[in-house]
């Protein structure tokens, strides 16, 4: 996933901006935002209210999706750029903060969400026996030479197909 300091070639990128971006980047990606260079530069130079604007934006997109609205990556990126460049940013209303709180799973990195999905679908015991690690990008690393029943093998194969479709 995007490392803001490497993506923007300037002498100084504020630690606070990087921390806020890292907190929301997975959610923005899952919502369909296209991380073009202009958006990344706008994030780096966002004058104020970066986090509150990102909260309001994420809540707005989640609401659109809950209403069945189709969203497009480029238009989402353009809207976010405009929101970040506006003088006061987008200030979230209380209901937007509550709405985002109900959907905090979109902010999780792939390794955390996959670990939880593996527990839900495989059970904690099987997950812990077969999964050695999950990369930051969401790649499963299985333990070698684990003895499995035919049923467990089928479950794992089904889970691989499931996560491939989940992270398309």
Backbone torsions as a table, in degrees:
resi	resn	phi	psi	omega
1	UNK	NA	167.6	-172.9
2	UNK	-65.9	130.0	170.9
3	UNK	-101.7	112.0	-173.2
4	UNK	-58.8	-39.0	-179.4
5	UNK	-65.7	-34.9	179.8
6	UNK	-80.4	-29.7	-177.7
7	UNK	-76.0	-28.5	-179.0
8	UNK	-112.5	117.5	-173.4
9	UNK	-93.1	63.1	177.4
10	UNK	-119.1	161.0	-176.4
11	UNK	-61.5	-39.0	-172.6
12	UNK	-134.1	123.1	171.4
13	UNK	-120.4	121.5	-175.3
14	UNK	-58.1	133.1	179.0
15	UNK	-59.2	-37.7	179.8
16	UNK	-64.2	-39.4	178.1
17	UNK	-64.7	-44.5	179.5
18	UNK	-61.5	-43.2	-179.9
19	UNK	-61.7	-44.6	179.1
20	UNK	-66.4	-44.6	179.0
21	UNK	-58.9	-46.2	-179.4
22	UNK	-61.3	-31.5	179.7
23	UNK	-69.6	-33.3	-173.1
24	UNK	-108.9	-9.3	-172.3
25	UNK	-62.1	-38.5	-179.7
26	UNK	-68.1	-39.6	178.0
27	UNK	-64.5	-43.6	178.2
28	UNK	-62.1	-40.4	178.7
29	UNK	-64.4	-45.3	179.7
30	UNK	-64.3	-30.4	178.8
31	UNK	-76.3	-15.1	175.8
32	UNK	108.0	11.9	-179.6
33	UNK	-70.7	135.9	176.2
34	UNK	-92.3	117.2	-177.5
35	UNK	-83.2	74.8	177.1
36	UNK	-76.7	164.9	-178.7
37	UNK	-59.1	-40.6	-179.4
38	UNK	-61.3	-40.6	179.0
39	UNK	-64.7	-45.3	-179.7
40	UNK	-62.1	-41.3	177.7
41	UNK	-66.2	-38.2	178.0
42	UNK	-63.9	-39.1	177.6
43	UNK	-63.2	-45.5	-179.0
44	UNK	-61.2	-38.6	-176.3
45	UNK	-101.1	14.7	178.3
46	UNK	-59.5	121.4	-173.0
47	UNK	-63.7	-44.3	-178.3
48	UNK	-158.6	171.5	171.5
49	UNK	59.5	30.8	-179.5
50	UNK	-59.5	-51.8	-175.8
51	UNK	-66.6	-42.3	-179.6
52	UNK	-66.1	-34.9	176.6
53	UNK	-66.0	-41.6	178.9
54	UNK	-65.8	-37.7	176.5
55	UNK	-61.5	-49.5	-178.7
56	UNK	-63.2	-41.7	-179.5
57	UNK	-64.2	-49.3	179.5
58	UNK	-59.1	-43.8	179.1
59	UNK	-62.3	-41.7	179.8
60	UNK	-62.5	-46.0	179.9
61	UNK	-65.8	-41.5	177.0
62	UNK	-59.7	-41.5	179.1
63	UNK	-64.3	-45.0	177.7
64	UNK	-55.8	-46.6	-178.9
65	UNK	-65.3	-36.9	179.2
66	UNK	-67.3	-22.5	178.0
67	UNK	-90.0	2.2	179.4
68	UNK	83.7	9.4	179.3
69	UNK	-71.7	140.7	175.9
70	UNK	-89.3	132.3	179.6
71	UNK	-116.0	153.0	-178.1
72	UNK	-124.1	134.6	-175.1
73	UNK	-51.8	-45.4	-177.1
74	UNK	-67.9	-40.0	179.1
75	UNK	-70.7	-34.1	175.2
76	UNK	-63.6	-42.9	179.6
77	UNK	-62.9	-44.3	178.7
78	UNK	-61.9	-41.9	179.5
79	UNK	-64.7	-42.6	179.2
80	UNK	-64.8	-39.9	177.0
81	UNK	-59.6	-46.3	179.0
82	UNK	-62.2	-41.1	179.7
83	UNK	-63.2	-43.0	-179.1
84	UNK	-69.5	-30.8	-179.2
85	UNK	-84.1	-17.1	-179.3
86	UNK	-64.9	149.3	-171.0
87	UNK	-55.9	-43.0	-178.3
88	UNK	-103.6	-0.9	-175.7
89	UNK	69.2	-174.9	173.6
90	UNK	-95.3	122.9	179.2
91	UNK	-98.8	121.4	-177.0
92	UNK	-73.8	142.7	172.4
93	UNK	-81.3	162.9	-178.9
94	UNK	-56.3	-40.7	-178.7
95	UNK	-64.6	-30.1	178.3
96	UNK	-70.0	-40.6	177.8
97	UNK	-61.9	-42.8	178.5
98	UNK	-63.7	-41.7	-179.7
99	UNK	-62.1	-43.7	178.5
100	UNK	-66.2	-37.9	177.9
101	UNK	-57.9	-33.9	179.7
102	UNK	-74.6	-13.7	-176.7
103	UNK	-125.7	33.3	-176.8
104	UNK	-62.0	-19.5	-179.9
105	UNK	-61.2	-23.8	179.3
106	UNK	-69.2	-19.8	-179.0
107	UNK	-85.8	-9.3	-177.8
108	UNK	-71.8	144.6	174.4
109	UNK	-69.2	158.4	-178.4
110	UNK	-58.1	-34.7	-178.7
111	UNK	-65.4	-39.0	178.9
112	UNK	-70.3	-45.8	-178.2
113	UNK	-67.5	-35.8	176.7
114	UNK	-67.3	-39.4	178.7
115	UNK	-60.5	-43.3	178.1
116	UNK	-67.6	-41.6	179.0
117	UNK	-63.9	-38.7	178.8
118	UNK	-64.2	-38.8	177.7
119	UNK	-65.7	-42.7	-178.8
120	UNK	-65.0	-44.2	-173.9
121	UNK	-86.9	-34.9	-176.7
122	UNK	-102.8	-21.9	-172.1
123	UNK	91.4	148.1	-175.7
124	UNK	-61.7	-39.9	-176.7
125	UNK	-63.9	-50.9	179.6
126	UNK	-65.2	-43.7	177.9
127	UNK	-55.2	-48.9	-177.4
128	UNK	-66.3	-28.7	179.2
129	UNK	-76.2	-34.5	-170.7
130	UNK	-106.3	-26.4	-176.8
131	UNK	-95.8	119.0	179.0
132	UNK	-82.1	-40.8	-175.9
133	UNK	-164.9	165.8	173.2
134	UNK	-133.3	124.5	-178.1
135	UNK	-70.4	165.4	178.0
136	UNK	-60.9	-25.6	-179.7
137	UNK	-88.5	-2.7	176.6
138	UNK	94.3	23.4	177.2
139	UNK	-92.7	125.8	178.1
140	UNK	-78.2	134.8	175.9
141	UNK	-118.2	113.5	-176.0
142	UNK	-91.0	149.7	175.5
143	UNK	-72.5	139.0	179.4
144	UNK	-79.8	154.2	170.8
145	UNK	58.0	39.8	175.9
146	UNK	-92.1	127.8	179.2
147	UNK	-77.2	126.4	-176.9
148	UNK	-130.6	149.4	172.5
149	UNK	-76.6	164.8	177.2
150	UNK	-59.4	-39.4	179.1
151	UNK	-62.7	-42.7	178.9
152	UNK	-66.2	-38.7	177.1
153	UNK	-61.8	-43.8	178.2
154	UNK	-61.8	-42.6	179.1
155	UNK	-59.7	-43.7	-178.5
156	UNK	-68.3	-41.8	177.6
157	UNK	-62.4	-42.5	176.8
158	UNK	-61.6	-41.9	-179.6
159	UNK	-63.5	-39.2	178.1
160	UNK	-60.5	-43.3	178.0
161	UNK	-65.3	-43.0	179.7
162	UNK	-57.9	-48.1	-177.4
163	UNK	-73.0	-30.2	175.5
164	UNK	-60.1	-40.6	-180.0
165	UNK	-76.8	-30.8	179.7
166	UNK	-66.6	-36.7	-174.7
167	UNK	-106.8	23.6	176.6
168	UNK	-69.9	NA	NA
